[in-house]
C-alpha cells in the first residue's frame, strides 16, 4: 500500500478548513433550496471568509481548530 493522502481524515488546520468550508457550502445550498432562499447569505458569508483568508490569513474557524489542538501544515512537518 502506498502512503497516499487520498481520502484521509483532515489532520491539519488547512485541510480541516477546506473540509469545513465545503460542508458549510453544501449545507447552506440545501437550506436555501428546501427551507428558505435567505440561507444563500450563509453561502456568501463562507465564500467571503475564504476570500479574505487568502489575503489576510485570518480565519475564525482556524482559531477554533487550533484551540482544539489541531496543528498547521508547517507544525506537522517539523514534528516528523
C-alpha positions as CSV (number, residue, x, y, z in Angstrom):
1,X,0.0,0.0,0.0
2,X,1.2,3.5,-0.7
3,X,1.2,6.3,1.8
4,X,-1.2,8.4,-0.3
5,X,-3.1,11.1,1.5
6,X,-6.2,10.4,-0.6
7,X,-9.4,10.1,1.5
8,X,-7.6,10.6,4.8
9,X,-9.0,12.4,7.8
10,X,-8.1,16.1,7.8
11,X,-5.3,16.3,10.3
12,X,-4.1,19.8,9.8
13,X,-6.0,23.1,10.2
14,X,-5.6,23.9,6.5
15,X,-7.2,20.6,5.3
16,X,-9.9,20.8,8.0
17,X,-10.7,24.4,7.0
18,X,-11.4,23.3,3.4
19,X,-13.5,20.4,4.6
20,X,-15.5,22.6,7.0
21,X,-16.0,25.3,4.3
22,X,-17.1,22.7,1.7
23,X,-19.5,21.2,4.3
24,X,-20.9,24.6,5.1
25,X,-21.5,25.5,1.5
26,X,-23.3,22.2,0.8
27,X,-25.5,22.7,3.9
28,X,-26.3,26.3,3.0
29,X,-27.3,25.3,-0.5
30,X,-29.6,22.6,0.8
31,X,-31.1,25.0,3.3
32,X,-31.6,27.6,0.5
33,X,-33.4,25.0,-1.7
34,X,-35.5,23.3,1.0
35,X,-36.0,25.8,3.8
36,X,-35.7,29.4,2.8
37,X,-34.0,31.4,0.0
38,X,-32.3,33.7,2.5
39,X,-29.9,30.9,3.5
40,X,-28.0,31.8,0.4
41,X,-26.4,34.5,2.6
42,X,-24.7,31.8,4.5
43,X,-23.0,30.6,1.3
44,X,-22.0,34.2,0.6
45,X,-20.5,34.5,4.1
46,X,-18.5,31.3,3.7
47,X,-17.2,32.4,0.3
48,X,-16.3,35.9,1.5
49,X,-14.5,34.5,4.5
50,X,-12.4,32.1,2.4
51,X,-11.6,35.0,0.0
52,X,-10.4,37.3,2.8
53,X,-8.5,34.4,4.4
54,X,-6.5,34.1,1.2
55,X,-5.2,37.6,1.6
56,X,-5.0,38.2,5.3
57,X,-4.5,34.7,6.8
58,X,-7.2,35.4,9.4
59,X,-9.9,32.8,9.9
60,X,-12.1,32.4,13.0
61,X,-12.7,28.7,12.2
62,X,-8.9,28.0,12.2
63,X,-8.6,29.8,15.5
64,X,-11.2,27.4,17.0
65,X,-9.4,24.4,15.4
66,X,-6.1,25.5,16.9
67,X,-7.7,25.8,20.4
68,X,-9.0,22.3,20.0
69,X,-5.4,21.1,19.4
70,X,-5.1,20.8,15.6
71,X,-1.7,21.6,14.1
72,X,-0.9,23.5,11.0
73,X,0.8,22.0,8.0
74,X,4.1,23.6,9.0
75,X,3.9,22.4,12.5
76,X,3.1,18.8,11.4
77,X,6.1,18.8,9.1
78,X,8.5,19.9,11.7
79,X,7.3,17.2,14.2
80,X,8.2,14.3,11.8
